[in-house]
Amino acid sequence: MSDFDLIVIGAGPGGYVCAIRAAQLGLRVACVEGRDTLGGTCLNVGCIPSKALLHATHMLHETQENFGKMGLIGAAPAVDWAKMQAYKADVVSGNTRGIEFLFKKNKVPWLRGWATIPAPGQVRVGDEVHAAKAIVIATGSEPAPLAGVEVDERTVVTSTGALALPAIPKSMIVIGAGVIGLEMGSVYARLGTAVTVVEYLDAITPGMDGEVAKTLQRILTKQGLKFVLGAAVQSVTKTAKGATVAYKLRKNDSEASLDAGIVLVATGRRPHTAGLGLEALGVEMGPRGTIRTDAHWQTNIPGLYAIGDCVAGPMLAHKAEDEGMAVAAILAGRAAHVDHALIPGVIYTAPEVASVGQTEEQLKAEGRAYKVGRFPFMGNARAKAVFQGEGFVKILADAATDRILGAHLIGPAAGELVHEICVAMEFGAAAEDLALTCHAHPTFSEAVREAALACGDGPIHA
């Protein structure tokens, strides 16, 4: 039996970051991972490989649509799907090897295998039982099943299968208009696939600012995606040529069906905690399979903690990382806190979408008086120069104090621009603080300043 100050179960973004930070703070740490590579779902079959395919297809779009406008004359490149897949694999491999290096650098042993927790303070991996003063569960999430739909990862796939299809399909039905569905749908649409998105709700990107959601749907429609909203999927039946999706429209109960070569089930994710032995330990569970924790991420079992997708809150890699660093600090005797109200969300479509803080819908529901500062990217010189003038920046500020309450962006580099606003909100800044901060010209970030100006006396370039 090996003794550790901390054993982290799971080497995804939350787990490996927690392990490395704890080791940096002087704890003796080990990390358990049953995959052949570190990095969890995000790095192996999620965030990173999807971004590789998104980037490749963005470049393809540029050659097809915009090169000629810039005087770059010639035929657009043909797609070699096998090479694109190899590029994606290289990106993943480089990152997983990087985490192995970081583990060695910080003296964090990788306990290879799947973990169970036979008793408080004990972790079994294979035939070995290791003791630890503290255990952190960071086992992530898995695709949530859809009732009556059987996934085979060949014809009916989750995001995992969609990342590694043997060929580019002629047609695809995406069930679910959330982040995963829209990102993967846009990848294949740019590759020439006829993509139809079927969503249960009456709008895409549930929980997103309504104005942004409508704008994104309009832009994606222009890019070739089709949408069937307010549709409850009844069944998915495999056929000789692919699959048939039967659905019922919620507004009138009328029934219809669609055929496609591939069906992507992108209806969300659920915590992956099966097999750990939590029930036998008496661990209290929360809604939708989450593990219930206190304000310091400790379960009802002393010394047993949980972070990331296993606990309440958005299932985001960066949220898991923040919680992992916070728990490591707490275990090292330091104070730590994560402001879950200021965790940004990003959709890596083209254009990107990003948000932080409250939406207009939430503020209206609270009856809070607020003002809106909005600026279109069409008024941004840099965006127009690179054919990315669609979209806008919207900042919501308290009507009385001018304190920033939320921000919602759709446009070029939105996933990068949002962090300026995140920092401002962490410091309790007013929109005027952003408006009075000099921004380099010409940059996309000037749109953020202009939106902040629009919360006051008005923007300059709109």
C-alpha positions as MATLAB code, in Angstrom:
seq = 'MSDFDLIVIGAGPGGYVCAIRAAQLGLRVACVEGRDTLGGTCLNVGCIPSKALLHATHMLHETQENFGKMGLIGAAPAVDWAKMQAYKADVVSGNTRGIEFLFKKNKVPWLRGWATIPAPGQVRVGDEVHAAKAIVIATGSEPAPLAGVEVDERTVVTSTGALALPAIPKSMIVIGAGVIGLEMGSVYARLGTAVTVVEYLDAITPGMDGEVAKTLQRILTKQGLKFVLGAAVQSVTKTAKGATVAYKLRKNDSEASLDAGIVLVATGRRPHTAGLGLEALGVEMGPRGTIRTDAHWQTNIPGLYAIGDCVAGPMLAHKAEDEGMAVAAILAGRAAHVDHALIPGVIYTAPEVASVGQTEEQLKAEGRAYKVGRFPFMGNARAKAVFQGEGFVKILADAATDRILGAHLIGPAAGELVHEICVAMEFGAAAEDLALTCHAHPTFSEAVREAALACGDGPIHA';
ca = [
       0.000    0.000    0.000;
       1.339    3.413   -1.037;
       0.597    6.465    1.069;
      -0.220    9.826   -0.501;
      -1.472   13.148    0.737;
      -3.841   13.217   -2.250;
      -5.038   10.819   -4.915;
      -6.907   12.339   -7.835;
      -9.187    9.992   -9.766;
      -9.307   11.089  -13.396;
      -6.726   12.893  -15.537;
      -9.000   15.212  -17.463;
      -8.678   19.010  -17.218;
      -9.939   19.093  -13.640;
      -7.985   16.079  -12.441;
      -4.570   16.688  -13.957;
      -4.640   20.392  -13.065;
      -5.618   19.541   -9.481;
      -2.801   16.978   -9.230;
      -0.152   19.296  -10.655;
      -1.182   22.268   -8.502;
      -1.244   20.119   -5.337;
       2.243   18.816   -6.134;
       3.461   22.376   -6.695;
       2.092   23.249   -3.259;
       4.129   20.505   -1.619;
       1.669   17.608   -1.373;
       2.561   14.029   -2.283;
       0.122   13.337   -5.111;
      -0.841   10.529   -7.465;
      -3.352   10.552  -10.307;
      -5.397    7.556  -11.469;
      -6.360    7.243  -15.129;
      -7.643    4.201  -16.988;
      -7.282    5.565  -20.517;
      -4.128    4.854  -22.465;
      -3.497    8.613  -22.602;
      -3.932   11.486  -20.184;
      -6.206   14.476  -20.742;
      -9.646   12.940  -20.323;
     -12.558   13.390  -22.685;
     -11.701   17.011  -23.448;
      -8.246   16.358  -24.822;
      -8.786   12.924  -26.358;
     -12.297   12.978  -27.832;
     -13.717   16.406  -27.095;
     -12.506   19.997  -26.949;
      -9.113   19.608  -28.619;
      -9.804   17.270  -31.561;
     -12.992   19.171  -32.379;
     -11.037   22.434  -32.478;
      -8.545   20.860  -34.873;
     -11.358   19.926  -37.278;
     -13.011   23.315  -36.823;
      -9.730   25.057  -37.705;
      -9.132   22.869  -40.752;
     -12.606   23.493  -42.107;
     -12.382   27.223  -41.346;
      -9.279   27.318  -43.529;
     -11.135   25.427  -46.253;
     -13.951   27.981  -46.105;
     -11.465   30.837  -46.449;
      -9.970   29.320  -49.588;
     -13.407   28.716  -51.086;
     -15.053   32.018  -50.194;
     -12.489   34.713  -49.502;
      -9.159   33.990  -51.191;
     -10.381   35.232  -54.555;
     -11.581   38.490  -52.996;
      -8.028   39.155  -51.833;
      -6.426   38.432  -55.189;
      -5.320   34.923  -54.239;
      -6.292   33.136  -57.408;
      -6.413   29.394  -57.850;
      -8.547   26.365  -57.179;
      -9.568   25.669  -53.604;
      -7.802   22.621  -52.151;
      -9.422   19.217  -52.228;
     -10.133   17.569  -48.892;
      -8.002   14.577  -47.935;
     -10.068   13.257  -45.040;
      -7.441   10.753  -43.936;
      -4.785   13.486  -43.702;
      -7.195   15.763  -41.838;
      -7.809   12.966  -39.365;
      -4.055   12.439  -39.027;
      -3.595   16.159  -38.325;
      -6.266   15.928  -35.635;
      -4.537   12.895  -34.101;
      -1.176   14.700  -34.061;
      -2.733   17.635  -32.208;
      -4.190   15.287  -29.600;
      -0.992   13.276  -29.251;
       1.153   16.348  -28.746;
      -1.088   17.553  -25.951;
      -1.359   14.204  -24.167;
       2.421   13.787  -24.239;
       2.661   17.284  -22.811;
       0.636   16.273  -19.758;
       2.822   13.195  -19.250;
       5.833   15.523  -19.258;
       4.174   17.818  -16.721;
       3.407   14.851  -14.454;
       7.056   13.796  -14.539;
       8.258   17.367  -14.027;
       6.055   17.752  -10.946;
       6.679   14.195   -9.671;
       3.054   13.080   -9.992;
       2.925    9.305  -10.557;
       0.315    8.033  -13.005;
      -1.531    5.074  -11.474;
      -2.692    3.297  -14.619;
      -6.072    1.645  -14.390;
      -9.622    2.230  -13.239;
     -10.222    3.254   -9.646;
     -12.653    2.180   -6.986;
     -12.953    3.593   -3.481;
     -13.385    0.589   -1.154;
     -13.303    2.725    2.000;
     -12.702    6.323    3.030;
      -9.056    7.196    2.440;
      -8.435    4.225    0.141;
      -8.249    3.892   -3.646;
      -7.980    0.536   -5.375;
      -6.341    0.415   -8.809;
      -6.149   -3.101  -10.170;
      -4.865   -5.338   -7.366;
      -3.247   -2.525   -5.407;
      -4.837   -0.416   -2.702;
      -3.372    3.020   -2.027;
      -3.998    5.153    1.034;
      -4.547    8.891    0.882;
      -5.394   11.645    3.327;
      -7.650   13.126    0.649;
      -9.266   11.800   -2.543;
     -10.586   13.983   -5.348;
     -13.098   12.531   -7.807;
     -12.566   14.122  -11.205;
     -14.016   11.458  -13.473;
     -15.785   13.831  -15.857;
     -18.876   13.080  -17.884;
     -20.173   10.948  -20.729;
     -22.743   11.522  -23.489;
     -26.263   11.414  -22.101;
     -28.387    8.733  -23.760;
     -31.594    9.579  -25.593;
     -34.509    7.317  -24.735;
     -35.185    4.790  -27.450;
     -32.045    5.613  -29.433;
     -29.294    3.035  -29.719;
     -25.826    4.451  -30.383;
     -23.410    2.247  -32.321;
     -20.736    4.932  -33.040;
     -20.911    4.017  -36.737;
     -24.270    5.200  -38.069;
     -25.754    6.645  -34.895;
     -22.909    8.401  -33.154;
     -22.055   10.599  -30.207;
     -19.446   13.336  -30.468;
     -16.788   10.635  -30.044;
     -17.862    8.828  -33.191;
     -18.475   12.068  -35.078;
     -14.822   13.031  -34.628;
     -13.603    9.882  -36.371;
     -16.060    8.943  -39.119;
     -14.402    6.781  -41.791;
     -15.630    9.111  -44.541;
     -17.340   12.475  -44.920;
     -21.075   11.692  -45.027;
     -23.384   13.102  -47.678;
     -25.994   13.900  -45.046;
     -26.197   14.181  -41.272;
     -28.948   14.773  -38.738;
     -27.812   16.377  -35.493;
     -30.128   15.798  -32.541;
     -29.608   18.730  -30.194;
     -28.753   22.357  -30.968;
     -26.312   22.871  -28.128;
     -22.586   23.541  -28.264;
     -21.476   20.078  -29.401;
     -24.179   19.701  -32.034;
     -23.572   23.096  -33.606;
     -19.793   22.815  -33.602;
     -19.724   19.363  -35.186;
     -22.604   20.206  -37.498;
     -20.724   23.244  -38.781;
     -17.586   21.152  -39.364;
     -19.407   18.747  -41.645;
     -21.445   21.468  -43.338;
     -18.190   23.103  -44.452;
     -17.023   19.722  -45.738;
     -20.092   19.497  -47.970;
     -22.423   17.425  -45.794;
     -26.123   18.322  -45.832;
     -26.734   18.976  -42.122;
     -30.120   19.223  -40.411;
     -30.317   20.068  -36.702;
     -33.334   18.808  -34.767;
     -33.908   20.549  -31.424;
     -36.564   19.882  -28.773;
     -36.771   23.510  -27.669;
     -37.938   26.445  -29.779;
     -34.488   28.045  -29.934;
     -30.915   26.900  -30.363;
     -28.204   27.084  -27.663;
     -30.465   26.709  -24.600;
     -29.627   29.244  -21.900;
     -27.788   31.554  -24.299;
     -28.753   35.201  -24.663;
     -31.822   35.225  -26.923;
     -30.561   37.883  -29.329;
     -27.274   36.023  -29.788;
     -29.077   32.723  -30.353;
     -31.273   34.203  -33.088;
     -28.268   35.805  -34.773;
     -26.261   32.585  -34.641;
     -29.125   30.582  -36.130;
     -29.492   33.086  -38.954;
     -25.763   32.952  -39.742;
     -25.568   29.156  -39.573;
     -28.603   28.924  -41.848;
     -26.755   31.083  -44.386;
     -23.867   28.621  -44.073;
     -26.126   25.770  -45.130;
     -27.372   24.234  -41.873;
     -31.106   23.530  -41.643;
     -33.038   23.666  -38.377;
     -36.149   21.885  -37.138;
     -37.043   23.425  -33.782;
     -39.652   22.417  -31.232;
     -39.294   18.806  -32.324;
     -39.392   15.843  -29.960;
     -37.470   12.900  -31.397;
     -39.504    9.720  -31.171;
     -37.100    7.178  -32.629;
     -33.993    6.599  -34.700;
     -34.177    3.591  -37.014;
     -31.196    2.312  -38.947;
     -31.730    1.718  -42.653;
     -29.707    0.366  -45.554;
     -28.482    3.872  -46.383;
     -28.134    5.275  -42.869;
     -30.912    6.077  -40.442;
     -34.355    7.612  -40.170;
     -35.183   10.074  -37.397;
     -38.869   10.276  -36.520;
     -40.017   13.314  -34.569;
     -43.153   15.056  -33.383;
     -43.585   18.823  -33.496;
     -44.517   20.027  -30.029;
     -46.731   22.879  -31.233;
     -49.306   20.649  -32.929;
     -48.223   17.034  -32.358;
     -47.769   16.527  -36.104;
     -45.339   13.729  -36.980;
     -42.559   13.729  -39.574;
     -39.270   12.031  -40.316;
     -35.876   12.721  -41.868;
     -33.332   10.421  -43.471;
     -29.556   10.805  -43.331;
     -26.360    8.822  -43.666;
     -25.255    9.676  -40.123;
     -27.148   10.687  -36.998;
     -25.250   12.587  -34.307;
     -26.855   12.418  -30.863;
     -25.775   15.638  -29.113;
     -28.338   15.921  -26.337;
     -25.930   16.758  -23.524;
     -23.756   14.891  -21.071;
     -24.119   13.283  -17.647;
     -21.640   12.705  -14.785;
     -19.521    9.585  -15.157;
     -19.294    8.098  -11.678;
     -20.349    4.473  -12.184;
     -18.035    1.854  -10.745;
     -16.378    4.032   -8.117;
     -18.323    2.482   -5.243;
     -19.991    5.706   -4.161;
     -23.280    4.055   -3.227;
     -21.581    1.607   -0.846;
     -19.679    4.499    0.726;
     -22.910    6.390    1.322;
     -21.933    9.401   -0.753;
     -24.824   11.858   -1.069;
     -25.840   12.469   -4.667;
     -27.416   15.565   -6.158;
     -29.713   16.199   -9.122;
     -29.077   14.489  -12.490;
     -26.407   12.161  -11.136;
     -24.123   14.827   -9.712;
     -22.176   14.348   -6.483;
     -23.329   16.669   -3.707;
     -20.533   18.738   -2.134;
     -20.150   21.646    0.261;
     -18.706   25.067   -0.595;
     -15.194   23.565   -0.514;
     -16.064   20.632   -2.840;
     -16.019   18.081   -0.001;
     -18.655   15.364   -0.011;
     -20.440   14.144    3.092;
     -17.554   11.690    3.506;
     -14.644   13.506    5.218;
     -11.576   13.655    2.986;
     -13.516   12.803   -0.189;
     -13.894   15.637   -2.703;
     -15.428   15.991   -6.164;
     -14.922   18.562   -8.928;
     -15.735   19.304  -12.557;
     -18.497   17.591  -14.480;
     -19.227   15.337  -11.481;
     -20.645   18.228   -9.465;
     -23.206   20.964  -10.021;
     -22.539   23.731  -12.517;
     -21.690   23.998  -16.199;
     -19.810   21.067  -17.712;
     -16.834   23.070  -18.925;
     -13.155   22.136  -18.886;
     -12.081   25.527  -17.534;
     -14.628   25.316  -14.718;
     -13.139   21.942  -13.760;
      -9.619   23.392  -13.888;
     -10.548   26.267  -11.582;
     -12.176   23.883   -9.115;
      -9.146   21.593   -9.281;
      -6.768   24.437   -8.420;
      -9.081   25.615   -5.647;
      -9.281   22.174   -4.007;
      -5.501   21.765   -4.245;
      -5.060   25.091   -2.483;
      -7.552   24.162    0.239;
      -5.807   20.841    0.864;
      -2.516   22.712    1.148;
      -3.998   24.925    3.852;
      -4.775   27.956    1.739;
      -7.985   29.829    1.067;
      -9.598   29.412   -2.362;
     -12.778   30.387   -4.132;
     -14.352   30.019   -7.576;
     -16.928   32.566   -8.710;
     -19.233   30.328  -10.714;
     -21.257   33.338  -11.865;
     -18.280   34.533  -13.917;
     -17.316   31.388  -15.789;
     -17.339   32.201  -19.514;
     -18.937   29.979  -22.120;
     -17.768   29.747  -25.727;
     -19.141   28.116  -28.878;
     -16.412   27.670  -31.490;
     -18.544   28.016  -34.577;
     -17.750   30.633  -37.231;
     -18.395   33.207  -35.960;
     -17.570   32.326  -32.384;
     -20.035   32.964  -29.590;
     -19.026   33.858  -26.041;
     -20.845   34.909  -22.907;
     -20.242   35.685  -19.254;
     -22.565   36.754  -16.482;
     -26.299   37.260  -16.796;
     -28.439   37.387  -19.911;
     -31.157   39.919  -20.646;
     -33.724   37.194  -20.064;
     -32.363   36.548  -16.572;
     -32.230   40.232  -15.688;
     -35.815   40.746  -16.856;
     -36.959   37.747  -14.811;
     -35.313   39.306  -11.740;
     -36.960   42.649  -12.461;
     -33.562   44.314  -12.407;
     -33.079   47.695  -14.072;
     -30.267   47.483  -16.597;
     -28.944   49.181  -19.697;
     -27.587   47.688  -22.906;
     -24.471   48.739  -24.787;
     -24.317   47.112  -28.216;
     -21.805   47.475  -31.031;
     -21.814   45.644  -34.398;
     -18.619   44.158  -35.794;
     -19.570   45.767  -39.101;
     -18.342   48.983  -37.479;
     -14.975   47.427  -36.632;
     -12.317   48.103  -39.259;
     -10.288   44.966  -38.521;
     -13.350   42.710  -38.736;
     -14.432   44.164  -42.063;
     -10.916   43.782  -43.478;
     -10.981   40.022  -42.861;
     -14.598   39.372  -43.956;
     -15.833   38.855  -40.384;
     -18.190   41.780  -39.933;
     -21.212   39.746  -38.847;
     -22.212   39.795  -35.201;
     -21.906   42.185  -32.286;
     -20.737   42.774  -28.729;
     -23.421   43.397  -26.113;
     -22.648   44.576  -22.594;
     -25.305   44.650  -19.878;
     -24.766   47.079  -17.009;
     -26.720   48.045  -13.911;
     -28.884   51.063  -14.706;
     -27.956   52.864  -11.493;
     -24.339   51.871  -10.771;
     -23.069   51.040  -14.294;
     -21.550   47.834  -12.910;
     -21.171   45.205  -15.652;
     -23.694   42.396  -15.149;
     -23.094   40.334  -18.280;
     -21.667   40.332  -21.773;
     -22.617   38.424  -24.913;
     -20.543   38.350  -28.065;
     -20.944   36.823  -31.493;
     -18.194   37.567  -33.966;
     -14.492   37.125  -34.715;
     -12.372   35.896  -31.780;
     -15.319   36.219  -29.401;
     -13.838   33.420  -27.280;
     -10.732   35.542  -26.727;
     -12.408   38.944  -26.372;
     -14.739   37.831  -23.590;
     -11.889   37.490  -21.098;
     -11.260   41.220  -20.933;
     -14.819   41.533  -19.691;
     -14.364   38.586  -17.297;
     -11.429   40.342  -15.641;
     -13.389   43.584  -15.444;
     -16.314   41.802  -13.791;
     -14.004   40.038  -11.305;
     -12.946   43.498  -10.144;
     -16.516   44.801  -10.062;
     -15.825   47.224  -12.892;
     -18.309   49.605  -14.439;
     -18.889   49.749  -18.173;
     -17.252   53.184  -18.047;
     -14.010   51.553  -16.855;
     -13.856   49.560  -20.104;
     -14.908   52.594  -22.109;
     -12.049   54.684  -20.694;
      -9.416   51.985  -21.292;
      -7.307   52.548  -24.408;
      -7.583   49.716  -26.939;
      -5.073   49.235  -29.747;
      -6.199   50.012  -33.291;
      -7.016   48.164  -35.434;
      -8.106   45.227  -33.272;
     -11.271   43.207  -32.784;
     -11.147   44.266  -29.127;
     -12.159   47.799  -30.062;
     -15.684   46.417  -30.452;
     -15.678   45.664  -26.721;
     -14.736   49.245  -25.931;
     -17.381   50.578  -28.308;
     -20.050   48.434  -26.613;
     -18.927   49.835  -23.272;
     -19.145   53.359  -24.710;
     -22.664   52.502  -25.860;
     -23.598   51.989  -22.197;
     -22.827   55.688  -21.686;
     -22.834   58.572  -24.151;
     -22.720   56.295  -27.197;
     -20.239   54.498  -29.451;
     -18.040   56.386  -31.899;
     -18.225   54.127  -34.956;
     -21.890   53.186  -35.040;
];
